[in-house]
Amino acid sequence: MPLALTSYSVVMALHIMAVLAAYGLPLAAPLFVPYLRRNHPRAMPGVHDVQHRLNIALTGPGTVLILLFGAYMASKHHLWDEVWVQVPIAIIATIAVVGGYVVKATGRLTELARTDVAAAGPSGPVTFSADYDAQYRRYLAVETFLGVIVLVAVFFMAAKPFD
């Protein structure tokens, strides 16, 4: 049986891996961050710090790789005219722009949560400030929006509607 490995199939696999690596954690964040805030408020400075660092080290570079791998595949098979390519291109452009907000927001949330947890003392109840609450609500809404549009992009790439 001959090896059916092509440059296109390797790039497609790398494209999918980049999507999983870049957007797996951000997709889950709207599910686990509210839980941690309710049940483990003292963990929030660390949670936001990890989010911030992963957005810089993984999500940002992964977004660039997704775009590069996608551009290779679209060019290789002349697919730029396809709606199922154009919609994800618009989505990744949106992610690139809006993602900058998430990086700044998680950095700010880290500092705000650290201050609020320190103010509670070693055993007092944690009460988050109005500033933290407002920043948290905006961040969670944006992260949820980004997760939804990532799923829309995956749908268009996999189902190829209007093809």
C-alpha positions as CSV (number, residue, x, y, z in Angstrom):
1,M,0.0,0.0,0.0
2,P,1.6,3.3,-1.1
3,L,2.0,6.2,1.3
4,A,-0.8,8.7,0.6
5,L,0.9,11.6,2.4
6,T,0.9,14.9,0.5
7,S,2.1,18.3,1.4
8,Y,-1.6,19.4,1.3
9,S,-2.6,16.7,3.8
10,V,0.3,17.5,6.1
11,V,-0.6,21.2,6.1
12,M,-4.3,20.4,6.7
13,A,-3.3,18.3,9.7
14,L,-1.1,21.2,11.0
15,H,-4.0,23.6,10.4
16,I,-6.3,21.5,12.5
17,M,-3.7,21.1,15.2
18,A,-3.1,24.8,15.3
19,V,-6.9,25.4,15.7
20,L,-7.0,23.0,18.6
21,A,-3.9,24.4,20.3
22,A,-4.9,28.1,19.8
23,Y,-8.6,27.9,20.6
24,G,-9.2,24.9,22.8
25,L,-8.6,26.8,26.1
26,P,-10.4,30.0,25.0
27,L,-13.4,27.9,23.9
28,A,-13.6,26.3,27.4
29,A,-13.0,29.5,29.3
30,P,-16.6,30.7,29.4
31,L,-17.4,27.3,31.0
32,F,-14.6,27.0,33.6
33,V,-13.8,30.6,34.5
34,P,-17.3,31.4,36.0
35,Y,-17.1,28.1,37.9
36,L,-13.7,29.0,39.4
37,R,-14.8,32.5,40.3
38,R,-17.9,31.2,42.2
39,N,-16.2,28.2,43.9
40,H,-12.5,29.2,44.1
41,P,-12.3,33.0,44.1
42,R,-8.7,33.0,45.5
43,A,-7.6,31.2,42.4
44,M,-8.6,34.0,40.1
45,P,-5.3,35.8,40.0
46,G,-3.6,32.6,38.8
47,V,-6.4,31.7,36.4
48,H,-6.2,35.1,34.7
49,D,-2.4,35.0,34.7
50,V,-2.4,31.6,32.9
51,Q,-5.0,32.9,30.4
52,H,-2.9,36.0,29.7
53,R,0.3,34.0,29.2
54,L,-1.4,31.4,27.0
55,N,-3.1,34.0,24.9
56,I,0.4,35.5,24.2
57,A,2.3,32.3,23.8
58,L,-0.3,30.0,22.1
59,T,-3.4,31.8,20.9
60,G,-1.7,34.7,19.1
61,P,1.0,32.6,17.3
62,G,-1.6,29.9,16.6
63,T,-3.8,32.3,14.9
64,V,-1.0,33.3,12.6
65,L,-0.2,29.7,11.8
66,I,-3.9,29.0,11.1
67,L,-4.0,31.8,8.6
68,L,-0.8,30.7,6.9
69,F,-1.8,27.1,6.7
70,G,-5.3,28.1,5.5
71,A,-3.8,30.4,2.9
72,Y,-1.5,27.6,1.6
73,M,-4.5,25.2,1.2
74,A,-6.7,27.8,-0.4
75,S,-4.0,28.8,-2.9
76,K,-2.9,25.3,-3.6
77,H,-6.5,24.3,-4.8
78,H,-7.7,27.8,-5.9
79,L,-10.4,28.0,-3.3
80,W,-10.4,31.7,-2.5
81,D,-13.8,32.1,-4.2
82,E,-15.5,29.6,-2.0
83,V,-17.9,30.9,0.7
84,W,-16.6,28.2,3.1
85,V,-13.1,29.8,2.8
86,Q,-14.2,33.5,2.8
87,V,-16.3,33.3,5.9
88,P,-13.5,31.7,8.0
89,I,-11.1,34.4,6.6
90,A,-13.4,37.1,7.9
91,I,-13.7,35.3,11.2
92,I,-9.9,35.0,11.6
93,A,-9.5,38.7,10.9
94,T,-12.1,39.4,13.6
95,I,-10.3,37.1,16.0
96,A,-7.0,38.9,15.3
97,V,-8.5,42.3,16.0
98,V,-10.7,41.3,19.0
99,G,-8.1,38.9,20.4
100,G,-5.9,41.9,21.3
101,Y,-8.7,43.0,23.7
102,V,-8.6,39.6,25.4
103,V,-4.9,39.8,26.0
104,K,-5.2,43.2,27.6
105,A,-8.3,42.2,29.6
106,T,-6.7,39.1,31.1
107,G,-3.6,41.0,32.0
108,R,-5.8,43.7,33.8
109,L,-8.0,41.0,35.4
110,T,-4.9,39.4,36.8
111,E,-3.9,42.6,38.6
112,L,-7.4,43.4,39.8
113,A,-8.0,39.9,41.1
114,R,-4.6,39.9,42.9
115,T,-5.5,43.2,44.6
116,D,-9.0,42.0,45.6
117,V,-7.7,38.7,47.0
118,A,-5.0,40.4,48.9
119,A,-7.5,42.8,50.4
120,A,-9.5,39.9,51.7
121,G,-6.6,38.8,53.9
122,P,-5.5,35.2,54.3
123,S,-8.8,33.8,55.5
124,G,-11.5,36.5,54.8
125,P,-14.1,36.2,52.0
126,V,-13.1,37.5,48.7
127,T,-15.2,40.4,47.4
128,F,-14.3,41.5,43.9
129,S,-14.3,45.2,43.2
130,A,-16.7,47.0,40.8
131,D,-13.7,47.5,38.5
132,Y,-13.0,43.8,38.4
133,D,-16.7,42.9,37.9
134,A,-17.0,45.3,35.0
135,Q,-13.8,44.1,33.3
136,Y,-14.8,40.5,34.0
137,R,-18.2,40.9,32.4
138,R,-16.8,42.5,29.3
139,Y,-14.0,39.9,29.0
140,L,-16.4,37.0,29.4
141,A,-18.8,38.4,26.7
142,V,-15.9,38.9,24.3
143,E,-14.4,35.4,25.0
144,T,-17.9,33.8,24.5
145,F,-18.3,35.8,21.2
146,L,-14.9,34.6,20.0
147,G,-15.7,31.0,20.9
148,V,-19.0,31.2,18.9
149,I,-17.3,32.5,15.8
150,V,-14.6,29.9,16.0
151,L,-17.3,27.3,16.0
152,V,-18.9,29.0,13.0
153,A,-15.6,28.9,11.2
154,V,-15.2,25.2,11.9
155,F,-18.8,24.6,10.7
156,F,-18.1,26.4,7.4
157,M,-14.8,24.6,6.9
158,A,-16.2,21.1,7.7
159,A,-19.8,21.4,6.2
160,K,-19.0,23.6,3.3
161,P,-22.4,25.2,3.0
162,F,-23.2,26.9,-0.3
163,D,-20.7,24.7,-2.1
